[in-house]
Amino acid sequence: MNRTILILIVVVAFILRVFAIDVLPVGFTPDEASFGYDAYSILHTGKDQWGHTHPLVLESFGDFKPPLYAYLTIPSVALFGLNKFAVRLPNALLGTAAVYITYLLVIELLGSRKKQIPTTNNQKLGLIAAFLLTISPWHVMISRGAFESNLSTFLLPLGILLFLKGLQSKKYLLISSFVLGINLFSYHSARLVTPLIFIFLLFIFRKDLKKLPLKTTLFSVAIFLIFTLLAGYTLFLGGARRAQDISIFSGALQEASEHRILAIYQGLDTGTARLLHNKYEVVAQRFVSNYLQYFSPTFLFIDGPAEGTYGMLPGRGVLYWIELPFIFGFLYALFTREKRSSLLLILFWILIAPIPAALTTGKGYAANRAVVTLPALQIALAYGAIEVYRLIKKYLPQKIWTLAPLAYLSLTSIFFLSFLEDYFLLSPFK
């Protein structure tokens, strides 16, 4: 039964991400075109559009991008030609695969390590997480275009899954380091989040790693370190230019000076004004403001992304309102149950994911820059859903808790159909 449900979920995920991808999202961004032509150029010449042989960084329109998406697009361009469908297809396929990987990750994270199992059926928990990712507006929208930020929603959970398997079989640990290393070449945000996740994994599972041969752990770390150094090397090839242009440090000194001068004119002494108004204070304020917005109701449930780039649909939250109780359910479990490595990993993942987005300027609420939060968010929501249902079952009459799943599915269907209407029918006009 669970296998049939899983297959159905994956099929629905595939349809939602592949159907009419040459039409929606509307248009074709310069970045998408650039990835497509780089893939076409590398396929036929071994060089990108600028004549660089098998580049580690791609020069685009005014900035530089990690090259992974272009390389992944080569097979589809070879099969289907240089067109929108071929360029967008890899993302749709990996977006679908991310749903299946999410299911496997939940099983491995919460199921196979019995001393860390929460009191729940982990297959059902995996199915719920996969289902929530399947219908996620955030993930559906980012998976349908040639948006390289989506690659991390597949590679990062896959790398974590292989790491957990590697605690029992050392070959998976080495493959995990390779996958996480490859993720460093997927998107700018991944270059900060992935090393932090890797270090956190080494820390919370250090006791399990001690049971493996030391050379296996060291070799795994060495593989990831090599990829990290290569990614760092690309910064000298232009990879850091985009970060410099949109960094929250840009213009911080000038803004601090303006505030300082205004404070002095209002009677504050120079020393105090310099202490209160400096570039570090400006940067800190920018960071905190940017970071918190990705946990705000405005972004999560009300307006969502601030702009319609990267396939996003402004005016619609990236989560459904029906998922709000699940957030509280997850937090309740986190603070009332014995702390477990699995829950702490998911929490850590969610908390660090918006950091790269918070370090940048712009309109804010940039869903593409923070999409590395997925699918950790759906795993947390799934666990929260189980916890909410457990509390309902414990404190409310049987008639209510027996009808709760049906009521949830009914409400979810309404929200989901509303999203489908907005995206597939109304977004061209919006």
Buried (B, 14 or more C-beta within 10 A) or exposed (E): EEEEBBEEBBEBBBEBBBEEBEEBBEEBBEBBBBBBBBBBBBBEEEBBBEEBEEBBBBBBEEBBBBBBBBBBBBBBBBEBEBBBBBBBBBBBBBBBBBBBBBBBBBBBBBBBBEEBBBEBEBBBBBBBBBBBBBBBBBBBBBBBBBBBBBBBBBBBBBBBBBBBBBBBEBEBBBBBBBBBBBBBBBBBBBBBBBBBBBEBBBEBBEEBBEEBEEEBBEBBBEBBBEBBEEBEEBBEBBBBBBBEEBBBBBEBBEBBBEBBEEBBEEEBEEEEBBEEBBBEBBBEEBBEEBBEBBBEEBBBBEBBBBBBBBBBBBEBBBBBEBBBBBBEBBBBBBEEEEEBBBBEBBBBBBBBBBBBBBBBBEEBBBBBBBBBBBBBBBBBBBBBBBBBBBBBEEEEEEEEBEEBEEEBEEEBEEBBEEBBEBBBEEBEEE
